[in-house]
Amino acid sequence: MTLFSPPQTNYTNYYEQGAFDLTWRYNMFMSFTYILLIVAGAIVNSQVTFLGFLCWLTPISSLLMLRLLKRYEFVAYAQVILGSIVTGLILNLNLVHFHVVEIVFMMITVLYAFLTLRRKIGMISLLIQIFWIALFAMSSDVQHESPALSSKIALLIALIVALSLFGFLIIEFLQLRKTTEGRFVEINRNLTEVNHLVNSQSQEKTVMLKEIHHRVKNNLQVISSLLRLQSYEIEEEASRVHFQDAINRVSAMALIHEKMYQNENLSQIDLKNYIESLALDLVQTHARDILIKLDISSEIKELGNDSLVPVALILNELMTNSLKHAFVGKREGLIEVAIMKAERPEYFSFVYKDGGEWKSSPKGNSFGLELIATLTEQLDGEVSRSYDNGTRYEFILKNLK
């Protein structure tokens, strides 16, 4: 870093860093060009020379403050305030005869305020300068004298300085905008590359996860097929029934992985669609000779995977029992499933009802009921059961994410 280079700062915002660099370069430029202003003042009188010297001290002290503080706000506010007040006083006190220079310096102050301190401060500075100019225009003490040659030379030098500063600010602003745009283009290019990389990795992981779900589903179906083949060798009807129940439980879990494989979002499965598919599979397995109507509704779009498997197994047990025992001797039946939001946050209501007539109540110590109780406890839930016009279960379960 050279003596004339802006010091390092902690700004992370490109606008703030650009405003700091602009303030630094602006004061560095002024520290050299104001020497010409001092020369112009020396041509006119010592009073103007003193004013030029004071003006030269402003950028010098500002550069020291910028290097020490590494912040531009204090320097920018100080220069805008001084520029808004001093130029107006010089104009209205009639300290010099070439007022066009003062007006140019007013414009420089307003432009600098807009570029560094943004619109609000820029508008305040503009209104102050308009006030000074209006006050000068209404003054009756303005003298119109024909300036001497020396004053004309001083006017030329002062105008060169003022217009140089004005042009410098415009050039710096355009350069700052070009640099900032270039940085944003570079950042956007980098973000595009990162986004492409993330999308590629996400697609690879999605394909991999789908393949995993597909293989798990196939493995579960293989297990189900092996159990079914094994059941053909069992002579006892009761044992064969137990095998079929185990097959149905495996199939219920296999269906979850099948839905995940088919779904675009692997972490979410349409709950109503899944329950309908599972219910239809169970009806086709256990009630081929009975017309079973299904009434399935759900206020909840998805369940967490940790809740979906227990709910699927509970539904499997309930429907299997209903299809085996509730519609014996009937040609048709109705099974209703409703999932609703519960009053407690993070909980949901799972209602199951069949319209059948049970010849006998389910055994209290059966494996199916024990499994239902275990799964309910797993979901931190509770269950109530009634036998009015069929069997009705109502579960209050927690939706585990």
C-alpha positions in Angstrom: 0.0 0.0 0.0 1.5 3.4 -1.1 1.1 6.7 0.7 -1.6 7.8 -1.7 -3.6 4.5 -1.7 -6.7 4.2 0.5 -6.1 2.4 3.8 -7.6 -1.0 4.4 -11.1 -0.9 6.1 -13.5 -3.4 7.7 -16.4 -2.5 5.3 -18.1 -5.5 3.9 -20.7 -3.6 1.9 -19.6 -2.5 -1.5 -21.4 0.8 -1.3 -19.8 1.7 2.0 -16.3 0.7 0.7 -16.9 2.6 -2.5 -18.0 5.7 -0.5 -14.8 5.5 1.6 -12.6 5.2 -1.5 -14.4 8.1 -3.1 -13.9 10.2 0.0 -10.2 9.4 0.1 -9.5 10.1 -3.5 -11.7 13.2 -3.4 -9.7 14.7 -0.5 -6.4 13.6 -2.1 -7.4 15.4 -5.3 -8.5 18.5 -3.4 -5.2 18.6 -1.4 -3.3 19.2 -4.7 -5.8 21.3 -6.6 -6.4 23.7 -3.7 -2.8 24.8 -4.1 -4.0 26.4 -7.3 -6.8 28.1 -5.3 -4.2 29.5 -3.0 -2.3 30.9 -6.0 -5.6 32.4 -7.3 -6.2 34.1 -3.9 -2.6 35.5 -3.8 -3.3 37.2 -7.1 -6.4 39.0 -5.7 -5.5 39.8 -2.0 -4.2 38.2 1.2 -7.7 37.7 2.6 -8.6 35.4 -0.3 -5.3 33.7 0.1 -6.1 33.0 3.7 -9.4 31.5 2.7 -7.7 29.3 0.2 -5.2 28.1 2.8 -8.1 27.2 5.1 -9.7 25.3 2.3 -6.4 23.4 1.7 -6.3 22.4 5.4 -9.7 20.7 5.0 -8.6 17.8 2.7 -5.3 17.4 4.6 -7.0 17.0 8.0 -9.7 14.7 6.3 -7.0 12.4 4.9 -5.4 12.1 8.4 -8.8 11.3 9.9 -9.5 8.7 7.2 -6.2 7.0 7.8 -6.6 6.9 11.6 -10.3 6.1 11.9 -10.7 4.0 8.6 -14.3 5.3 8.5 -15.6 7.9 6.1 -18.9 9.0 7.7 -17.4 11.7 10.1 -15.3 13.2 7.4 -18.2 13.2 4.9 -20.6 14.8 7.2 -18.0 17.4 8.3 -17.2 18.3 4.7 -20.9 18.5 3.6 -21.7 20.7 6.6 -18.7 23.0 6.0 -19.3 23.1 2.3 -23.0 24.0 2.9 -22.3 26.8 5.3 -18.9 28.3 4.3 -19.7 28.7 0.6 -23.0 30.4 1.5 -21.3 32.8 3.9 -18.6 33.6 1.4 -21.3 34.2 -1.3 -23.5 36.5 0.9 -20.7 38.3 2.7 -19.3 39.3 -0.7 -15.7 38.3 0.2 -14.8 37.7 -3.4 -16.1 39.1 -6.7 -16.3 36.0 -8.8 -19.5 34.4 -7.4 -19.8 31.8 -10.2 -17.0 29.9 -8.5 -18.8 29.8 -5.2 -21.9 28.4 -7.0 -19.8 25.7 -8.6 -18.4 24.8 -5.2 -22.0 24.6 -3.9 -22.8 22.1 -6.7 -19.7 20.1 -5.7 -20.9 19.9 -2.1 -24.4 18.8 -3.1 -23.0 16.2 -5.5 -20.6 14.8 -2.9 -23.4 14.6 -0.4 -25.6 12.6 -2.8 -22.7 10.2 -3.7 -21.5 9.5 -0.2 -24.3 10.2 2.3 -27.2 9.2 0.0 -30.4 10.9 -0.9 -31.7 12.4 2.3 -28.5 14.3 3.2 -28.1 15.3 -0.4 -31.5 16.8 -0.5 -30.8 18.7 2.8 -27.6 20.1 1.4 -29.3 21.1 -1.9 -32.0 23.0 0.0 -29.4 24.8 2.1 -27.5 25.9 -1.1 -30.8 27.0 -2.7 -31.4 29.1 0.4 -28.0 30.8 0.1 -28.4 31.5 -3.6 -31.9 32.9 -3.0 -30.6 35.1 -0.2 -27.8 36.4 -2.4 -30.2 37.1 -5.3 -32.5 39.2 -3.0 -29.6 41.2 -1.5 -29.4 44.8 -2.5 -25.8 45.3 -1.4 -24.3 43.3 -4.3 -21.8 45.4 -6.1 -21.2 45.0 -9.8 -17.6 46.1 -10.5 -15.6 45.4 -13.6 -12.9 43.0 -12.4 -9.2 43.8 -13.1 -7.0 41.5 -15.2 -5.6 39.9 -12.0 -9.1 39.1 -10.8 -9.9 37.6 -14.2 -6.8 35.4 -13.9 -7.8 34.4 -10.4 -11.3 33.7 -11.6 -10.0 31.4 -14.3 -7.8 29.5 -11.9 -10.6 29.1 -9.4 -13.0 28.0 -12.1 -10.5 25.4 -13.3 -10.1 24.1 -9.7 -13.9 24.0 -9.1 -14.7 22.4 -12.4 -11.8 19.9 -12.0 -13.3 18.9 -8.6 -16.7 18.6 -10.1 -15.5 16.5 -13.1 -13.4 14.4 -10.7 -16.5 13.5 -8.7 -18.4 12.5 -11.8 -15.5 10.4 -13.1 -15.1 8.7 -9.7 -18.8 8.0 -9.5 -18.8 6.4 -12.9 -15.7 4.4 -12.0 -17.3 3.3 -8.7 -20.4 2.2 -10.5 -18.4 0.3 -13.1 -16.3 -1.4 -10.4 -19.4 -2.3 -8.3 -21.2 -3.6 -11.3 -18.1 -5.7 -12.2 -18.0 -7.1 -8.6 -21.7 -7.9 -8.7 -21.3 -9.7 -12.1 -18.4 -11.7 -10.6 -20.4 -12.5 -7.5 -23.3 -13.5 -9.6 -21.1 -15.7 -11.8 -19.6 -17.4 -8.7 -23.1 -17.9 -7.2 -24.3 -19.4 -10.5 -21.3 -21.8 -10.4 -22.0 -22.7 -6.8 -25.7 -23.1 -7.4 -25.0 -25.4 -10.4 -22.6 -27.5 -8.2 -25.2 -27.7 -5.4 -27.9 -28.7 -7.9 -25.7 -31.3 -9.4 -24.9 -32.7 -6.0 -28.5 -32.6 -5.0 -29.6 -34.5 -8.1 -26.9 -37.1 -7.5 -28.1 -37.5 -3.9 -31.7 -37.6 -5.0 -31.0 -40.4 -7.5 -29.0 -42.3 -4.9 -31.8 -42.0 -2.3 -34.4 -43.1 -4.8 -32.2 -46.1 -5.6 -31.9 -46.9 -1.9 -35.7 -46.7 -1.4 -36.2 -48.8 -4.6 -33.9 -51.5 -3.3 -35.4 -51.4 0.2 -38.8 -51.8 -1.4 -37.6 -54.7 -3.5 -36.0 -56.4 -0.5 -39.2 -56.1 1.5 -41.1 -57.5 -1.4 -38.6 -60.4 -1.5 -39.2 -61.0 2.2 -42.9 -60.8 1.7 -42.7 -63.4 -1.2 -40.5 -65.7 0.9 -43.0 -65.5 3.8 -45.9 -66.2 1.4 -44.0 -69.2 -0.1 -43.3 -70.5 3.4 -46.9 -70.1 4.3 -47.9 -72.6 1.6 -46.0 -75.3 3.5 -48.0 -74.7 6.7 -50.9 -77.0 7.2 -52.4 -75.3 10.2 -54.9 -72.6 9.2 -54.1 -70.4 12.3 -50.4 -70.4 11.6 -51.0 -69.6 7.9 -53.1 -66.6 9.0 -50.3 -65.3 11.2 -48.0 -65.6 8.3 -50.4 -63.6 6.2 -50.6 -60.9 8.9 -46.8 -60.7 8.9 -46.8 -60.4 5.1 -49.3 -57.5 5.3 -47.1 -55.6 7.8 -44.1 -56.0 5.6 -46.1 -54.9 2.6 -47.3 -51.8 4.4 -43.7 -50.7 5.0 -42.7 -51.6 1.5 -45.5 -49.4 0.2 -43.9 -46.4 2.0 -40.6 -46.9 0.3 -42.4 -47.3 -3.0 -44.2 -44.0 -2.5 -40.9 -42.3 -1.6 -39.3 -43.7 -4.7 -42.1 -42.4 -6.9 -42.3 -39.0 -5.1 -40.3 -36.0 -6.3 -39.8 -34.9 -2.6 -38.3 -37.9 -0.9 -38.9 -36.5 2.6 -42.7 -36.1 2.1 -45.4 -38.4 1.0 -49.0 -37.4 0.3 -50.8 -38.8 3.3 -54.2 -39.3 1.8 -52.8 -40.9 -1.3 -50.7 -43.3 0.7 -53.6 -44.4 3.0 -55.9 -45.0 0.0 -53.2 -47.2 -1.7 -52.6 -49.2 1.5 -56.4 -49.6 2.1 -57.0 -50.8 -1.4 -54.2 -53.4 -1.1 -55.7 -54.7 2.1 -59.2 -54.9 0.6 -57.9 -56.8 -2.4 -56.1 -59.2 -0.1 -58.8 -59.9 2.5 -62.1 -59.0 1.0 -62.3 -60.1 -2.6 -65.9 -61.3 -2.3 -67.2 -58.2 -0.4 -67.8 -54.8 -1.8 -65.9 -52.5 0.7 -66.5 -48.8 0.3 -63.6 -46.6 1.6 -64.2 -43.1 2.9 -60.8 -41.6 3.5 -60.1 -37.9 4.3 -57.2 -36.0 5.7 -56.7 -32.4 6.7 -53.0 -33.0 6.9 -51.0 -33.1 3.7 -47.9 -34.9 5.0 -46.7 -36.7 8.1 -43.1 -37.0 9.3 -41.5 -40.3 8.3 -41.2 -41.3 12.0 -44.9 -41.0 12.3 -46.0 -42.4 9.0 -44.7 -45.9 9.5 -46.5 -46.4 12.9 -49.7 -45.0 11.5 -49.4 -47.4 8.5 -48.9 -50.4 10.8 -51.8 -49.3 13.0 -54.1 -48.9 10.0 -52.9 -52.3 8.7 -53.9 -54.0 12.0 -57.3 -52.3 12.2 -58.3 -52.9 8.6 -57.1 -56.5 8.7 -59.2 -57.2 11.8 -62.2 -55.5 10.3 -62.0 -57.3 7.0 -61.6 -60.6 8.8 -64.3 -60.3 11.5 -66.6 -57.3 10.9 -68.1 -58.2 7.5 -68.6 -61.9 7.8 -71.7 -63.0 5.9 -72.1 -59.6 4.3 -71.9 -58.5 0.7 -70.7 -54.9 1.3 -69.3 -52.8 4.0 -67.9 -49.3 4.8 -64.6 -48.3 6.3 -63.9 -44.7 7.3 -60.5 -43.2 7.9 -60.2 -39.5 8.9 -57.0 -37.6 9.9 -57.5 -34.2 11.4 -55.5 -31.6 13.2 -55.7 -31.9 17.0 -56.1 -29.1 19.5 -52.6 -29.7 20.9 -49.8 -28.3 18.7 -47.7 -31.0 16.9 -50.5 -33.6 17.4 -53.1 -35.0 15.1 -56.3 -37.0 15.4 -56.5 -40.4 13.6 -60.1 -41.8 13.5 -60.9 -45.3 12.2 -64.4 -46.7 11.9 -65.9 -49.8 10.3 -69.6 -50.3 9.8 -69.5 -54.0 10.4 -71.0 -56.3 13.1 -68.4 -58.1 15.1 -69.4 -61.6 16.2 -67.1 -61.3 19.2 -64.9 -58.5 20.6 -61.2 -58.6 19.8 -59.1 -60.4 22.3 -57.5 -58.0 24.7 -54.1 -59.9 24.7 -53.9 -60.4 20.9 -50.7 -59.5 19.1 -52.4 -57.0 16.9 -53.8 -55.0 19.8 -50.5 -55.2 21.7 -48.8 -53.8 18.5 -51.3 -51.0 18.3 -50.8 -50.1 21.9 -47.0 -50.1 21.4 -47.1 -48.0 18.3 -49.5 -45.5 20.0 -47.1 -45.2 22.9 -44.2 -44.7 20.5 -46.0 -41.6 19.1 -46.7 -40.3 22.6 -50.4 -40.8 22.0 -53.6 -42.1 23.4 -56.4 -44.2 22.0 -60.1 -44.6 22.8 -62.4 -47.4 21.4 -66.2 -47.7 21.1 -68.6 -50.3 19.6 -71.6 -48.2 18.5 -72.8 -49.2 15.0 -69.5 -50.8 14.3 -66.0 -50.4 15.8 -64.5 -46.9 16.2 -61.0 -46.0 17.2 -59.8 -42.5 17.9 -56.1 -41.9 18.3 -54.4 -38.6 19.4 -50.8 -39.0 18.1 -47.8 -36.8 17.9 -46.4 -35.9 14.5 -42.7 -36.7 14.7 -40.6 -34.9 12.2 
